[in-house]
Amino acid sequence: MIKKQRTIKEPVTISGVGLHSGEEVNISFLPAPENHGYKFRRIDIEGKPVVKADVFNVIDTSRGTTLEENGVRIITVEHTLAALAGLEIDNIMIELDRSEPPILDGSSKIFVEALLKAGIVDQNEEKCYFQITENIVYNDPNKKVEIIAIPSDNFRVSVMIDFETNVLGTQNAAISNLSQFREEISSCRTFVFLHELENLVNNNQIKGGDLNNAIVFINRVISDEELSRLATLFKREKVAVLKEGILNNLELRFKNEPARHKLLDVIGDLSLIGMPINAHIIAYRPGHHSNIEFAKKIRQFIKQTQNKKEVFQYDVNAKPVYDINQIKKIIPHRYPFLLVDKILNITDTRVIGLKNVTMNEGFFIGHFPAEPVMPGVLQVEAMAQTGGIFFLHSKLDPENYNTYFLKIDNVKFRNKVIPGDTLIFDLNLISPIRRGICQMKGTAYVGDKIVMEAELTAQIIKNK
């Protein structure tokens, strides 16, 4: 079934206190256009800078997920993002007048309620899912963490946690569809062990934390004297330990609420991939650091897969658009500097060239005798000659013109080119040709592997 992208019908604002900063903060969710994604705007900073919710903008995962772009920081974003992803909202602008969304009750519940109150509406553009086609695995043996993405027809998550304590050992949680998020996951609160909480409070690290926004587990015997001290520390008249091994500040909403909250965190952190995915995520002992590293692996897989899909597929038996003799009638290059053997395809905006790399190339004599590698500058030259053919082929008298480099930008050499390789050059116009100046973005492949990329600017000049 085709799904449309979604945003909210009208703006909505929530107020609260940031967990780490302890500052009062207002967070507003605003409708956004198609293909906008999730972005944060700091309205308390001059110029109202925007921070994109992108996995490669994550700079810290020690006590939550923190984003930073151009020096502007957003702290503890996972519960906010989980609410958006869990409701399958695609496009939204999130405005903050501080650096951190409010912690509220330690879950995504209040965010979800506010977003539902604002109303969720379909947009014109289709939602684009990325289909995971092979297993993607992240391992951290030191922390006993393993996360895997398995191909699936929809997005589903299974989580297992094990803190190896009497009060919080092994727990499982799972959803088979995001439609379950609101009722089964969104209200599940963050949790902490007492010794961690005391350390954080004593080091002034959770200025906005109190016993209303976290489940506190007690994993040791605690005396009445210590309970009195805790009551004073947390500004309570009295605290006690319940039979489940938690402080009596709250009751569990589910027996496996901690595992469900970890699942919530997984959904929030994986939303930073930047597009919805179809996969079964199985996570053993996940945390923010592992979630983000896993999200980066998925992003890299998406990029590699999309690049593969863009590789021009050619029939080796098909007649080329231009063979080597025809190429020699278009560009002036000759041996040993003619570096294009065929033109496989040419349109108004694109050209595909081919270069067979053989051991007979003169440059392999010295580059390098023991390990022959095609020089990067010659790869760029071969790409430029392909672009030159694109530039000149429409001229009635191409032999009366030459093309000259004006600029080469963003050159990246990604893999070696060696004897026996077949180089495919795929160049696309960046902008229309004006006043004899052509700008093209080029990518060079060997098989489905990118070996080089560059942006080329050249000028056509008539020979004197």
C-alpha positions as CSV (number, residue, x, y, z in Angstrom):
1,M,0.0,0.0,0.0
2,I,1.3,3.4,-0.9
3,K,1.6,5.8,2.0
4,K,1.9,9.6,1.9
5,Q,4.3,11.7,3.9
6,R,2.8,13.2,7.0
7,T,3.1,16.4,9.1
8,I,0.9,18.0,11.7
9,K,-2.2,20.2,11.0
10,E,-1.3,23.1,13.3
11,P,1.5,24.1,15.7
12,V,1.5,22.9,19.3
13,T,3.7,23.9,22.3
14,I,4.7,22.1,25.5
15,S,6.6,23.5,28.4
16,G,8.7,21.8,31.0
17,V,12.2,21.4,32.5
18,G,15.3,20.1,30.7
19,L,16.7,17.0,32.4
20,H,20.4,18.0,32.4
21,S,20.1,21.8,32.3
22,G,17.2,22.2,34.8
23,E,16.1,25.2,32.7
24,E,12.4,25.9,31.9
25,V,12.0,25.3,28.2
26,N,9.2,25.7,25.6
27,I,9.2,23.3,22.7
28,S,6.9,23.9,19.7
29,F,6.1,21.5,16.9
30,L,5.4,23.2,13.6
31,P,4.1,21.8,10.3
32,A,6.7,21.4,7.6
33,P,6.6,20.8,3.8
34,E,7.3,17.5,2.1
35,N,10.8,16.1,2.2
36,H,11.7,18.5,5.1
37,G,12.4,15.7,7.6
38,Y,13.1,16.5,11.3
39,K,14.9,19.8,12.2
40,F,15.4,21.7,15.4
41,R,15.4,25.5,15.5
42,R,17.0,27.4,18.4
43,I,14.9,30.5,18.7
44,D,16.8,31.7,21.7
45,I,20.0,32.3,19.6
46,E,20.5,35.2,17.2
47,G,19.6,34.2,13.7
48,K,17.5,31.2,14.9
49,P,19.9,28.5,13.7
50,V,18.7,25.2,12.6
51,V,20.1,21.8,13.5
52,K,19.2,18.8,11.3
53,A,18.2,15.6,13.1
54,D,21.0,13.6,11.4
55,V,23.0,10.7,12.7
56,F,26.2,12.3,11.6
57,N,25.4,15.4,13.7
58,V,25.4,13.3,16.9
59,I,28.4,14.4,19.1
60,D,27.6,12.7,22.5
61,T,25.7,9.7,23.7
62,S,26.8,9.5,27.3
63,R,23.5,10.3,29.0
64,G,21.2,10.6,26.0
65,T,21.6,11.6,22.3
66,T,23.0,15.1,21.6
67,L,23.1,16.8,18.2
68,E,25.3,19.7,17.1
69,E,25.6,21.6,13.8
70,N,27.7,24.7,13.3
71,G,28.3,25.0,17.0
72,V,24.6,24.9,17.9
73,R,23.6,22.1,20.2
74,I,20.4,20.2,21.0
75,I,20.6,17.8,24.1
76,T,18.6,14.7,24.8
77,V,16.6,14.4,21.7
78,E,15.6,10.7,21.7
79,H,12.2,10.9,23.4
80,T,11.1,13.7,21.2
81,L,12.2,11.9,18.0
82,A,10.7,8.7,19.2
83,A,7.3,10.3,19.4
84,L,7.6,11.6,15.9
85,A,8.8,8.4,14.4
86,G,6.4,6.3,16.4
87,L,3.5,8.3,15.0
88,E,5.0,8.0,11.5
89,I,5.3,11.8,11.1
90,D,7.8,12.6,8.4
91,N,8.2,16.4,8.3
92,I,8.3,18.8,11.2
93,M,10.1,21.8,12.6
94,I,10.8,21.7,16.3
95,E,11.5,25.1,17.9
96,L,13.2,25.4,21.3
97,D,14.0,28.4,23.4
98,R,16.8,26.4,25.3
99,S,19.2,23.7,24.3
100,E,17.2,20.7,25.6
101,P,13.6,19.5,25.2
102,P,11.7,19.0,28.5
103,I,12.1,15.7,30.2
104,L,8.4,15.7,31.3
105,D,7.6,12.3,32.7
106,G,10.7,10.6,31.2
107,S,8.8,9.0,28.3
108,S,7.3,10.1,25.0
109,K,3.7,10.1,26.1
110,I,3.2,13.8,26.5
111,F,4.8,14.6,23.2
112,V,2.6,12.0,21.5
113,E,-0.6,13.4,23.1
114,A,0.4,17.0,22.0
115,L,1.1,15.8,18.4
116,L,-2.2,14.0,18.2
117,K,-4.0,17.1,19.6
118,A,-2.4,19.1,16.8
119,G,-3.7,16.6,14.3
120,I,-1.7,14.5,11.8
121,V,-2.3,15.1,8.1
122,D,-1.2,13.4,4.9
123,Q,0.8,15.4,2.4
124,N,1.1,15.1,-1.4
125,E,4.4,13.3,-1.7
126,E,4.7,9.6,-1.2
127,K,6.6,8.3,1.8
128,C,9.9,6.7,0.7
129,Y,10.9,3.6,2.6
130,F,14.3,2.0,2.3
131,Q,14.1,-1.8,2.1
132,I,16.9,-3.5,4.0
133,T,17.9,-6.4,1.7
134,E,20.6,-8.1,3.7
135,N,21.5,-8.5,7.4
136,I,23.3,-5.5,8.9
137,V,25.1,-6.3,12.2
138,Y,26.6,-4.1,14.9
139,N,28.7,-5.7,17.7
140,D,30.4,-4.4,20.8
141,P,31.9,-7.4,22.6
142,N,33.2,-5.4,25.5
143,K,29.7,-4.2,26.4
144,K,28.0,-7.5,25.2
145,V,25.9,-5.5,22.7
146,E,24.6,-6.8,19.4
147,I,22.1,-5.2,17.1
148,I,21.0,-6.6,13.8
149,A,18.7,-5.5,11.0
150,I,17.0,-8.3,9.2
151,P,15.0,-7.9,5.9
152,S,11.3,-7.4,6.6
153,D,8.2,-6.1,4.9
154,N,7.7,-3.5,7.6
155,F,9.5,-1.8,10.5
156,R,9.5,-3.9,13.7
157,V,11.6,-4.0,16.8
158,S,12.6,-6.6,19.3
159,V,14.7,-5.7,22.4
160,M,16.3,-7.7,25.1
161,I,18.0,-6.2,28.1
162,D,20.1,-7.8,30.9
163,F,21.6,-5.8,33.7
164,E,22.6,-8.9,35.5
165,T,21.1,-7.7,38.8
166,N,18.5,-9.2,41.1
167,V,16.1,-6.4,40.6
168,L,16.6,-5.9,36.8
169,G,17.8,-9.0,35.0
170,T,16.6,-10.1,31.6
171,Q,13.6,-8.5,30.0
172,N,12.1,-8.5,26.5
173,A,9.9,-6.1,24.6
174,A,8.8,-6.1,21.0
175,I,6.4,-4.4,18.5
176,S,5.5,-5.9,15.1
177,N,4.2,-2.6,13.7
178,L,4.6,1.1,14.5
179,S,0.8,1.3,15.0
180,Q,1.5,-0.3,18.4
181,F,3.9,2.5,19.6
182,R,1.3,4.8,21.0
183,E,-0.4,2.3,23.4
184,E,2.5,-0.1,24.0
185,I,5.7,2.0,24.1
186,S,5.2,5.8,24.2
187,S,4.4,5.9,28.0
188,C,7.4,3.8,29.1
189,R,9.7,5.9,31.2
190,T,13.5,6.1,31.5
191,F,15.1,4.3,34.4
192,V,18.2,4.5,36.5
193,F,20.0,2.6,39.3
194,L,20.2,4.4,42.6
195,H,24.0,4.6,42.7
196,E,23.9,6.2,39.2
197,L,21.3,8.7,40.3
198,E,23.1,9.7,43.4
199,N,26.3,10.2,41.5
200,L,24.6,12.3,38.9
201,V,22.8,14.5,41.5
202,N,26.0,14.9,43.6
203,N,27.9,16.0,40.4
204,N,25.1,18.5,39.4
205,Q,24.6,16.6,36.2
206,I,20.8,16.2,36.1
207,K,19.5,19.6,37.4
208,G,16.1,18.9,36.1
209,G,15.8,15.3,37.3
210,D,13.5,14.3,40.1
211,L,11.6,11.3,41.2
212,N,8.7,12.1,38.9
213,N,10.5,11.4,35.6
214,A,12.4,8.2,36.2
215,I,12.1,4.7,37.5
216,V,14.7,4.3,40.3
217,F,16.0,0.7,40.8
218,I,17.6,-0.3,44.1
219,N,20.2,-3.1,43.5
220,R,21.5,-3.4,47.1
221,V,20.2,-3.5,50.7
222,I,19.4,-0.1,51.9
223,S,18.9,1.0,55.5
224,D,16.2,3.3,57.0
225,E,18.9,5.9,57.6
226,E,19.8,5.9,53.9
227,L,16.1,6.1,53.0
228,S,15.8,9.2,55.1
229,R,18.8,10.7,53.5
230,L,17.4,10.0,50.0
231,A,14.1,11.6,51.0
232,T,16.0,14.7,51.9
233,L,18.1,14.5,48.7
234,F,15.1,14.2,46.5
235,K,12.9,16.6,48.6
236,R,10.4,14.0,49.6
237,E,8.8,13.5,53.0
238,K,9.5,9.8,52.8
239,V,10.7,7.2,50.4
240,A,10.6,3.4,50.5
241,V,11.6,0.5,48.4
242,L,8.8,-1.5,46.8
243,K,8.9,-5.3,46.3
244,E,9.9,-4.8,42.7
245,G,13.1,-3.2,43.9
246,I,12.1,0.3,42.9
247,L,11.6,3.5,44.9
248,N,8.0,4.2,45.7
249,N,7.9,7.4,43.6
250,L,5.8,5.6,41.0
251,E,4.2,2.4,39.9
252,L,5.4,0.5,36.8
253,R,3.1,0.9,33.8
254,F,4.2,-2.4,32.5
255,K,6.1,-5.3,34.1
256,N,8.8,-4.9,31.4
257,E,8.7,-1.1,31.3
258,P,12.5,-0.8,31.3
259,A,12.8,-3.0,28.2
260,R,10.0,-1.1,26.5
261,H,11.8,2.2,27.2
262,K,14.9,0.8,25.6
263,L,12.8,0.0,22.6
264,L,11.5,3.6,22.6
265,D,15.1,4.8,22.6
266,V,16.0,2.5,19.7
267,I,13.1,4.0,17.6
268,G,14.1,7.6,18.5
269,D,17.8,7.1,17.7
270,L,17.2,5.2,14.5
271,S,15.0,8.0,13.2
272,L,18.3,9.9,12.8
273,I,18.9,7.7,9.7
274,G,16.8,10.2,7.9
275,M,14.3,8.0,6.2
276,P,12.0,5.2,7.3
277,I,13.3,1.7,6.8
278,N,11.6,-1.7,6.4
279,A,13.6,-4.1,8.6
280,H,13.2,-6.2,11.7
281,I,15.6,-4.6,14.3
282,I,16.8,-7.1,17.0
283,A,18.7,-5.4,19.7
284,Y,20.5,-7.1,22.7
285,R,21.6,-4.8,25.5
286,P,21.2,-1.6,23.3
287,G,22.2,1.9,24.5
288,H,22.5,5.3,22.9
289,H,26.1,4.8,21.7
290,S,25.3,1.4,20.1
291,N,22.1,2.7,18.6
292,I,23.9,5.6,16.9
293,E,26.8,3.5,15.6
294,F,24.2,1.0,14.2
295,A,22.3,3.9,12.6
296,K,25.5,5.0,10.9
297,K,26.0,1.5,9.5
298,I,22.5,1.5,8.1
299,R,23.1,5.0,6.6
300,Q,26.3,3.8,4.9
301,F,24.5,0.8,3.6
302,I,21.7,3.0,2.2
303,K,24.3,5.2,0.5
304,Q,26.2,2.3,-1.0
305,T,23.0,0.7,-2.3
306,Q,21.7,3.9,-3.8
307,N,25.0,4.4,-5.5
308,K,24.9,0.9,-7.0
309,K,21.4,1.5,-8.3
310,E,22.7,4.6,-10.2
311,V,25.4,2.7,-12.1
312,F,24.8,2.7,-15.8
313,Q,24.1,-0.8,-17.0
314,Y,25.4,-1.5,-20.4
315,D,25.4,-4.4,-22.9
316,V,28.9,-5.3,-23.9
317,N,27.6,-6.5,-27.3
318,A,25.7,-3.3,-28.0
319,K,27.0,-0.8,-30.5
320,P,28.4,2.3,-28.7
321,V,27.1,5.8,-29.5
322,Y,30.7,6.7,-30.4
323,D,33.5,4.2,-31.0
324,I,37.2,5.2,-30.7
325,N,37.4,6.4,-34.4
326,Q,34.3,8.6,-34.0
327,I,35.7,10.0,-30.7
328,K,38.9,11.0,-32.5
329,K,36.7,13.2,-34.8
330,I,35.2,15.0,-31.8
331,I,38.1,15.7,-29.5
332,P,41.7,16.4,-30.5
333,H,43.4,14.1,-28.0
334,R,45.7,11.3,-29.3
335,Y,48.0,8.6,-28.0
336,P,49.3,8.5,-25.4
337,F,46.7,11.0,-24.0
338,L,43.5,9.7,-25.5
339,L,41.8,8.2,-22.4
340,V,38.2,7.4,-23.6
341,D,37.5,4.3,-25.6
342,K,33.7,4.5,-26.1
343,I,30.7,6.6,-25.4
344,L,27.9,4.3,-24.3
345,N,25.1,6.8,-23.9
346,I,24.5,10.5,-24.4
347,T,21.5,12.7,-23.7
348,D,20.8,16.5,-23.3
349,T,22.1,16.4,-19.7
350,R,24.2,13.2,-19.3
351,V,27.0,11.3,-20.9
352,I,28.4,7.8,-20.1
353,G,32.0,7.0,-21.2
354,L,34.2,3.9,-21.0
355,K,37.9,3.4,-20.5
356,N,39.5,0.0,-20.7
357,V,42.5,0.1,-18.4
358,T,45.3,-2.3,-19.7
359,M,48.8,-3.1,-18.6
360,N,50.0,-1.6,-21.9
361,E,49.3,1.9,-20.6
362,G,52.6,3.9,-20.6
363,F,52.1,5.4,-17.1
364,F,52.2,1.9,-15.5
365,I,55.9,1.8,-16.2
366,G,56.6,4.2,-13.4
367,H,53.3,4.2,-11.4
368,F,54.2,1.8,-9.8
369,P,56.5,-1.0,-11.1
370,A,55.7,-3.4,-8.3
371,E,52.0,-2.4,-7.9
372,P,50.5,-0.7,-11.0
373,V,47.9,1.9,-10.2
374,M,46.2,4.4,-12.6
375,P,47.2,7.9,-11.4
376,G,44.2,9.9,-10.0
377,V,45.0,12.9,-12.2
378,L,44.6,10.7,-15.3
379,Q,41.3,9.4,-14.0
380,V,40.2,13.1,-13.8
381,E,41.5,13.7,-17.3
382,A,39.7,10.7,-18.7
383,M,36.5,12.0,-17.0
384,A,37.1,15.4,-18.4
385,Q,37.6,14.0,-21.9
386,T,34.2,12.3,-21.6
387,G,32.7,15.6,-20.6
388,G,34.4,17.3,-23.5
389,I,32.8,14.8,-25.9
390,F,29.4,15.8,-24.4
391,F,30.3,19.4,-24.9
392,L,31.4,19.1,-28.5
393,H,29.4,16.3,-30.0
394,S,26.5,18.7,-31.0
395,K,28.8,21.0,-32.9
396,L,28.8,20.6,-36.7
397,D,32.6,21.2,-36.8
398,P,33.9,19.9,-33.4
399,E,37.4,19.7,-34.8
400,N,37.5,23.5,-34.8
401,Y,37.0,23.7,-31.0
402,N,38.8,22.8,-27.8
403,T,37.7,22.5,-24.2
404,Y,39.8,23.8,-21.4
405,F,39.5,23.3,-17.6
406,L,38.5,26.3,-15.5
407,K,38.0,24.5,-12.2
408,I,38.0,21.1,-10.6
409,D,36.1,20.8,-7.3
410,N,35.3,18.1,-4.7
411,V,37.6,15.5,-6.1
412,K,37.5,12.2,-4.1
413,F,39.5,9.1,-4.9
414,R,37.7,6.2,-3.2
415,N,39.3,3.0,-4.6
416,K,42.3,2.1,-6.7
417,V,42.1,1.6,-10.5
418,I,44.4,-1.2,-11.7
419,P,45.2,-3.0,-15.0
420,G,42.2,-5.1,-16.1
421,D,39.6,-2.6,-14.8
422,T,36.9,-1.1,-16.9
423,L,36.2,2.5,-15.9
424,I,32.7,3.8,-16.5
425,F,32.4,7.6,-16.3
426,D,28.9,9.0,-15.6
427,L,28.7,12.8,-15.9
428,N,25.6,14.9,-15.4
429,L,25.0,18.6,-16.0
430,I,25.0,20.7,-12.8
431,S,23.5,23.7,-14.6
432,P,22.6,24.7,-18.1
433,I,25.5,25.5,-20.5
434,R,25.9,29.3,-20.7
435,R,28.4,31.4,-22.6
436,G,30.4,28.3,-23.5
437,I,30.9,27.2,-19.9
438,C,29.8,23.7,-18.8
439,Q,29.6,22.4,-15.2
440,M,29.3,18.7,-14.7
441,K,29.2,16.3,-11.7
442,G,31.1,13.1,-12.5
443,T,31.3,9.7,-10.9
444,A,33.7,6.9,-12.0
445,Y,32.9,3.3,-11.4
446,V,34.6,-0.1,-11.7
447,G,31.7,-2.5,-11.6
448,D,29.3,-1.2,-9.0
449,K,32.1,0.3,-6.9
450,I,32.7,4.1,-6.9
451,V,36.4,4.8,-7.5
452,M,36.4,8.6,-8.1
453,E,34.1,11.6,-8.0
454,A,34.6,15.2,-9.1
455,E,32.9,18.4,-10.2
456,L,34.3,19.8,-13.4
457,T,34.0,23.2,-15.0
458,A,35.3,23.7,-18.5
459,Q,35.0,26.3,-21.3
460,I,34.7,25.7,-25.0
461,I,36.9,27.9,-27.2
462,K,37.1,28.1,-31.0
463,N,40.5,27.5,-32.4
464,K,42.3,30.4,-33.9
